[in-house]
Amino acid sequence: MEGKLDWLGAGLPTEGTNSERPRAGDVARKDVPTCFLNERLGDVRGWVRAGGWNACVAVNEERVVLGLLRAKELDADPDLRIEEAMRPGPSTFRPFVAIEEMAQLMIDHDVESSPITTSDGRLVGLLTVQDAARVALELREAGDSSGQKEEQT
């Protein structure tokens, strides 16, 4: 079986049958709010929450991830600058990591969201544990049902 040709965040092609399985970069939300270090937390919090988000990624002008604001950080003193309120240097993951692996890791380590970045640190999107777990469960259920069909035939 020939796999599809897919392009990852760094612009590198991937091929093969495994390329059809969802990865972190496929599931990560690309519409994640971003902010700059010199912005005021109160201003950022307002539009982040108005957009239905519970997180914001601090980036520079090239979209390199510098920090992360989750619910706890967003609730801090509104007069703080993002640089003062954020979690600096958050753990990030590459777009090619299997979504099942990401879901398990996020559940095991109680991680609610994680930035997905290219190898040079540029933001691809934000992966939430809910999205990762949902897609991993869908894959498992699809695998279980296809396995049952094979046994019945």
C-alpha positions in Angstrom: 0.0 0.0 0.0 1.4 3.4 -1.0 1.2 6.1 1.7 0.3 9.7 1.1 2.8 12.5 0.8 2.4 14.9 3.7 4.2 18.1 4.6 5.1 18.9 8.2 5.5 22.2 9.8 9.2 22.4 8.9 8.4 21.8 5.2 9.7 18.3 5.1 7.8 15.6 3.3 6.8 12.3 5.0 5.7 9.2 3.2 4.6 5.7 3.9 1.6 3.9 5.4 2.2 5.5 8.9 1.9 9.0 7.4 -1.9 8.4 7.2 -2.1 8.2 11.0 -2.8 11.5 12.8 0.2 13.2 14.5 0.5 16.0 17.0 0.8 18.6 14.2 -2.4 17.4 12.5 -4.5 17.7 15.7 -2.9 20.8 17.2 -5.1 23.9 17.1 -3.6 26.3 14.7 -5.9 29.2 15.8 -4.3 29.4 19.2 -3.9 32.9 20.6 -0.4 34.3 20.7 1.1 37.3 22.5 4.3 39.2 22.8 6.5 39.6 26.0 5.9 43.3 26.4 2.0 43.1 26.3 0.0 43.6 29.5 -1.6 40.5 31.0 -4.9 42.2 31.6 -5.2 43.1 27.9 -4.2 39.7 26.7 -6.5 37.8 29.2 -9.5 39.8 28.0 -9.3 38.8 24.3 -8.0 35.2 25.0 -10.9 34.4 27.2 -13.4 36.2 24.9 -12.2 33.8 22.2 -13.0 30.8 24.4 -9.4 30.0 25.2 -7.8 29.0 28.4 -4.2 29.4 27.1 -2.0 31.8 25.2 1.5 31.2 23.6 4.1 33.9 24.1 6.1 34.2 20.9 8.5 36.6 19.2 8.1 38.2 15.8 9.2 35.0 14.0 6.6 33.0 16.0 9.3 31.2 18.1 7.8 30.0 21.3 9.2 31.8 24.4 6.6 31.0 27.0 3.1 29.7 27.8 0.2 31.1 29.8 -2.3 28.6 31.0 -5.3 29.3 33.2 -3.3 29.9 36.4 -1.0 32.4 34.7 -3.9 34.2 32.9 -5.5 34.8 36.3 -2.4 36.6 37.7 -2.1 40.3 38.3 -3.5 42.1 35.2 -0.7 44.7 35.4 2.1 42.2 34.8 3.8 42.1 31.5 3.5 38.7 29.7 7.2 38.1 30.3 6.6 38.3 34.1 3.5 36.1 34.1 4.3 33.3 31.6 5.9 29.9 32.1 9.2 30.5 30.3 10.6 27.8 28.0 7.7 25.4 28.0 8.1 21.8 26.9 7.3 21.6 23.2 6.8 18.6 20.9 7.4 18.2 17.2 4.6 17.8 14.7 5.5 14.3 13.7 4.9 12.7 17.2 2.1 10.1 17.0 -1.1 11.4 18.5 -1.5 8.2 20.6 1.9 8.8 22.1 1.1 12.5 22.8 -2.3 11.6 24.4 -0.7 9.0 26.8 2.2 11.4 27.7 -0.2 14.3 28.4 -2.5 12.1 30.5 0.3 10.5 32.4 1.9 13.9 33.2 -1.3 15.8 33.7 -0.5 18.3 30.9 -3.5 20.2 29.8 -1.9 21.7 26.7 1.4 21.7 24.9 2.9 23.8 22.1 3.7 21.9 18.9 6.8 23.5 17.2 9.1 23.0 14.3 12.7 22.0 15.0 13.7 25.7 15.1 11.0 26.5 17.7 8.3 28.1 15.5 4.8 27.6 16.7 2.7 25.1 14.6 -0.2 25.0 17.1 -1.4 24.1 20.6 -2.4 20.5 21.4 -4.9 20.1 24.1 -5.2 16.9 26.1 -8.9 16.7 25.2 -8.2 16.8 21.5 -5.3 14.3 21.7 -7.3 11.9 23.8 -10.4 12.2 21.6 -8.4 11.4 18.4 -6.4 8.6 20.1 -9.7 7.0 21.3 -11.2 7.3 17.8 -8.2 5.6 16.4 -8.4 2.8 19.0 -12.1 2.3 18.4 -11.6 2.2 14.6 -8.8 -0.3 15.0 -10.9 -2.5 17.3 -13.9 -2.4 15.0 -11.7 -3.3 12.0 -10.2 -6.1 13.9 -13.6 -7.5 14.8 -14.7 -7.3 11.2 -11.6 -9.3 10.2 -12.4 -12.0 12.8 -16.0 -12.3 11.6 -15.2 -12.8 7.9 
